[in-house]
């Protein structure tokens, strides 16, 4: 029997009516539903377990469908959830949040699983229960981060882990597994379970094929290693490495629960690597390609990584001289940087405090304040010019937009754009004029319509010296 098709759309959506008519004309089994009917006329019975991401069914007064049997999903503008009359505002908001977590979480997982059944990664994603690997994580709140216990709220757990989102699992030296949910943890994230879509994208760039020996750099929750084991068909081909002994120990234990047994190594990913590999895929960023990666890459092997402080994905194939050649991919990603201890160096708070008070050199930029880290091309280009800049944004008096640029060498810049203005007042000091560098990048962006970082050719020497080049522009890392 053919797998049923789940159609999610408003009851009065006429384009969907035509789609359903055509599907049924061709003999397809269709289960149509509108989220507006949940929970009064549409019921969901679903659960997650150790064996599968979801099980259960959807039912109305007259029909039902087993979610495990669903083979495809058609989704088009369903209605909003409707609840019984008489609910107070807080009650209705709570009901809506529960509906999104329950029905919305399961359907989001289902659609992600079945949307591309021809993909090499469809079965690995569908067959990997992410909730087993991520039981606890952090959410921002209370002026810092607060731990969330998944098993204590199974609906919220499913909604979080089966959405395509990154979940922070460690802040500073504190892992969510060991955090008190009642306490606020302060600091910067130091580990996470990366969004499944991004994990698959990085693994796709690796061009994995059965028989390849893979080094998965930055074990994290173990999710990327689990997908790779499934894809390669032999767990012994996958080595996953992380500098954090708790992460590797916890990941190994949870991978064992889902019957995945890659080689798990605790080591510095920028040092000597534990073997020879056909593929090295890094879910942690590096300032340049480490020479140790090239030494561990088999002839004709391929590496995939991102450059610290940028949104640049580099793919490169090993060359006969022991180096590598490739390009900066056109899509983008940013990962946490490699580290050697429990946490990253502390932020530049003292420099931030002094730069907020000092006048330094004053000038006017022809451009309004920019949130640099949201402008991927600008951010990436600026980092290549001056690696290590810390960016901060804020709101000043009268609703003015403010931005700070801070560097470990003592350079700083502060810019303000007042409401209605299209320029910025700039104060800067220290050995370098960081804002002048930013304005130079923005001028090039305007004059040429793009920046040359994406699509650049990449050449790596056997010593790890990495050169990016495109259209007469070059940068050496």
VOVO-46355 format. One line per field, with one value per residue (C-alpha): x, y, z. Coordinates in steps of 0.5 Angstrom, whole numbers, always signed. Layout:
// residues N
u: c(X;...)
v: c(Y;...)
w: c(Z;...)
***
This chain:
// residues 477
u: c(+0;+3;+5;-1;+1;-1;-4;-3;-7;-13;-20;-22;-15;-17;-11;-10;-17;-14;-8;-12;-16;-11;-7;-14;-15;-8;-10;-6;-8;-9;-10;-12;-12;-12;-8;-14;-18;-13;-14;-22;-23;-16;-13;-5;-3;+5;+11;+18;+23;+30;+28;+25;+24;+17;+11;+3;-2;-7;-14;-21;-28;-28;-21;-14;-7;-1;+5;+10;+7;+7;+11;+10;+8;+4;+4;+1;-1;-5;-10;-8;-10;-17;-19;-25;-29;-28;-20;-17;-11;-5;-9;-10;-2;-1;-5;-2;+5;+3;+0;+6;+11;+6;+3;+8;+14;+12;+10;+16;+20;+16;+16;+24;+25;+21;+21;+27;+27;+32;+37;+43;+42;+35;+35;+41;+37;+30;+34;+38;+34;+37;+33;+37;+44;+41;+37;+39;+41;+41;+36;+38;+34;+35;+41;+45;+43;+38;+39;+33;+31;+28;+25;+22;+18;+17;+13;+18;+24;+21;+19;+27;+31;+27;+27;+32;+36;+42;+42;+47;+50;+55;+57;+63;+66;+59;+55;+47;+48;+51;+47;+42;+35;+34;+41;+43;+49;+53;+59;+59;+57;+63;+59;+53;+49;+49;+43;+41;+41;+48;+51;+48;+51;+58;+58;+55;+61;+65;+63;+62;+62;+62;+69;+71;+75;+72;+75;+69;+72;+68;+64;+59;+53;+55;+50;+54;+58;+51;+49;+56;+56;+49;+51;+58;+55;+61;+62;+69;+70;+68;+73;+70;+74;+73;+78;+73;+73;+66;+63;+67;+65;+58;+57;+60;+55;+49;+51;+52;+44;+43;+47;+53;+60;+65;+72;+71;+78;+79;+85;+86;+84;+89;+95;+97;+91;+90;+90;+90;+83;+80;+75;+76;+70;+70;+64;+69;+73;+80;+84;+88;+88;+93;+99;+97;+90;+94;+99;+93;+89;+90;+92;+86;+83;+78;+77;+72;+72;+70;+75;+74;+71;+68;+62;+67;+66;+73;+73;+80;+82;+89;+95;+101;+106;+102;+98;+91;+87;+80;+75;+70;+64;+58;+54;+55;+56;+60;+62;+65;+73;+78;+80;+85;+81;+74;+72;+75;+79;+75;+71;+75;+70;+75;+77;+69;+68;+74;+72;+65;+68;+74;+73;+79;+80;+73;+70;+64;+63;+58;+55;+50;+52;+52;+51;+57;+56;+49;+53;+56;+60;+63;+64;+68;+72;+74;+76;+81;+84;+84;+83;+80;+75;+70;+63;+58;+52;+47;+42;+44;+40;+34;+34;+41;+44;+51;+56;+63;+69;+74;+81;+86;+92;+88;+85;+77;+72;+65;+60;+53;+47;+42;+34;+33;+41;+44;+51;+55;+59;+66;+71;+77;+83;+89;+94;+89;+83;+78;+73;+77;+78;+70;+69;+74;+70;+63;+66;+68;+62;+58;+63;+63;+56;+60;+66;+71;+71;+65;+67;+75;+80;+84;+91;+94;+101;+104;+105;+98;+99;+92;+91;+85;+84;+79;+79;+86;+84;+88;+88;+93;+91)
v: c(+0;+7;+11;+17;+24;+29;+36;+41;+48;+52;+49;+54;+54;+53;+52;+46;+44;+43;+39;+34;+33;+31;+27;+23;+23;+19;+14;+17;+17;+24;+26;+33;+37;+45;+47;+51;+45;+43;+41;+42;+38;+35;+30;+28;+22;+22;+20;+20;+14;+11;+8;+13;+21;+20;+15;+16;+19;+24;+24;+27;+25;+21;+19;+18;+17;+13;+18;+13;+11;+18;+19;+26;+33;+38;+45;+51;+57;+53;+57;+59;+55;+56;+55;+55;+61;+64;+63;+69;+72;+68;+62;+63;+64;+58;+54;+57;+55;+48;+47;+49;+45;+39;+39;+44;+40;+33;+36;+40;+34;+30;+35;+35;+28;+27;+33;+30;+23;+22;+25;+21;+24;+23;+16;+18;+24;+20;+15;+19;+20;+27;+27;+22;+26;+32;+31;+38;+45;+52;+58;+65;+68;+72;+76;+70;+63;+58;+50;+46;+39;+36;+29;+34;+37;+32;+36;+42;+37;+34;+41;+44;+38;+36;+43;+46;+50;+50;+48;+51;+45;+49;+56;+57;+51;+49;+44;+44;+37;+39;+46;+48;+50;+55;+58;+63;+62;+67;+67;+65;+59;+54;+48;+46;+41;+45;+46;+39;+43;+46;+39;+36;+42;+41;+33;+34;+39;+33;+29;+23;+16;+9;+7;+13;+14;+21;+25;+29;+35;+37;+32;+36;+32;+27;+28;+29;+23;+19;+22;+20;+13;+12;+15;+11;+4;+2;+6;+4;+9;+15;+18;+24;+28;+34;+37;+37;+30;+31;+32;+26;+21;+24;+23;+16;+14;+17;+14;+7;+8;+9;+3;+8;+6;+11;+12;+17;+21;+27;+31;+38;+38;+43;+38;+32;+28;+20;+17;+18;+20;+21;+26;+32;+35;+41;+43;+48;+54;+55;+62;+58;+51;+47;+43;+37;+37;+36;+31;+27;+27;+22;+23;+26;+27;+33;+38;+42;+48;+55;+61;+63;+70;+69;+66;+63;+55;+53;+46;+44;+37;+35;+36;+32;+37;+35;+42;+43;+47;+49;+55;+59;+56;+61;+58;+61;+58;+60;+56;+57;+57;+52;+52;+49;+50;+50;+57;+62;+68;+73;+79;+85;+89;+93;+96;+97;+101;+105;+106;+108;+114;+116;+121;+119;+121;+124;+123;+123;+116;+117;+111;+109;+104;+97;+91;+88;+81;+81;+83;+76;+79;+85;+82;+76;+81;+85;+79;+78;+85;+85;+78;+78;+84;+84;+87;+90;+94;+98;+103;+110;+116;+118;+111;+112;+106;+105;+100;+98;+95;+92;+89;+85;+90;+96;+99;+101;+105;+107;+110;+113;+114;+118;+117;+120;+121;+117;+118;+116;+120;+116;+116;+111;+110;+105;+103;+102;+105;+100;+104;+106;+99;+98;+104;+102;+95;+98;+103;+97;+93;+99;+101;+93;+91;+85;+83;+78;+73;+68;+64;+66;+60;+57;+55;+52;+50;+44;+48;+51;+58;+59;+64;+67;+70;+72;+78;+81;+81;+76;+75;+71;+67)
w: c(+0;-2;+4;+5;+4;+10;+7;+12;+10;+11;+10;+5;+1;-6;-9;-4;-6;-13;-11;-7;-12;-17;-12;-11;-18;-19;-13;-7;+0;+3;+10;+10;+16;+19;+25;+27;+28;+34;+39;+39;+32;+31;+36;+36;+40;+39;+43;+43;+45;+44;+38;+33;+33;+34;+34;+34;+30;+28;+28;+27;+28;+22;+20;+22;+20;+23;+23;+22;+15;+12;+6;+4;+7;+3;+7;+5;+10;+15;+20;+27;+33;+36;+43;+47;+48;+55;+56;+59;+56;+60;+59;+51;+51;+55;+51;+44;+47;+48;+42;+38;+42;+41;+35;+32;+34;+31;+25;+24;+25;+20;+15;+16;+15;+9;+5;+1;+1;-5;-1;+2;+8;+9;+12;+17;+19;+20;+24;+29;+35;+37;+43;+46;+45;+48;+54;+57;+54;+56;+54;+55;+60;+67;+64;+63;+61;+64;+64;+61;+63;+57;+60;+65;+59;+54;+49;+50;+49;+42;+40;+41;+39;+33;+30;+26;+31;+35;+42;+47;+51;+55;+58;+60;+64;+66;+62;+62;+65;+71;+71;+77;+73;+78;+77;+72;+69;+66;+60;+53;+50;+49;+46;+43;+39;+32;+28;+24;+17;+18;+20;+14;+10;+13;+12;+4;+3;+5;+0;+4;+1;+4;+5;+7;+14;+17;+22;+25;+29;+35;+38;+42;+43;+38;+33;+27;+29;+29;+22;+19;+22;+19;+12;+12;+14;+19;+25;+25;+19;+24;+29;+33;+37;+42;+47;+53;+56;+59;+52;+49;+55;+55;+48;+48;+53;+49;+42;+45;+47;+40;+38;+35;+36;+33;+35;+41;+42;+47;+44;+42;+34;+32;+35;+32;+30;+31;+24;+17;+14;+7;+10;+15;+17;+22;+26;+30;+27;+26;+24;+19;+17;+22;+18;+23;+19;+12;+15;+17;+10;+6;-2;-5;+1;+3;+9;+10;+16;+17;+19;+26;+26;+19;+16;+11;+9;+6;+2;+0;-3;-2;-7;-9;-5;+1;+1;-1;-6;-6;-5;-1;-2;-3;+3;+9;+17;+23;+29;+35;+35;+37;+45;+49;+56;+59;+57;+52;+54;+58;+54;+53;+59;+61;+54;+53;+59;+58;+50;+52;+56;+52;+46;+42;+35;+33;+26;+22;+18;+11;+13;+19;+25;+22;+26;+23;+25;+21;+15;+13;+7;+11;+18;+14;+10;+16;+20;+15;+15;+23;+26;+33;+33;+39;+36;+41;+39;+44;+44;+47;+49;+45;+42;+38;+35;+38;+36;+39;+36;+41;+40;+44;+42;+45;+39;+40;+36;+38;+33;+34;+29;+32;+30;+23;+21;+16;+18;+25;+30;+31;+36;+36;+39;+40;+35;+30;+27;+27;+24;+18;+16;+17;+12;+7;+7;+6;+1;-3;-2;-5;-11;-13;-11;-7;-3;-6;+0;-2;-8;-7;-9;-3;-3;+3;+3;+7;+13;+13;+10;+7;+2;-1;-8;-13;-18;-16;-9;-4;+4;+7;+14)
***
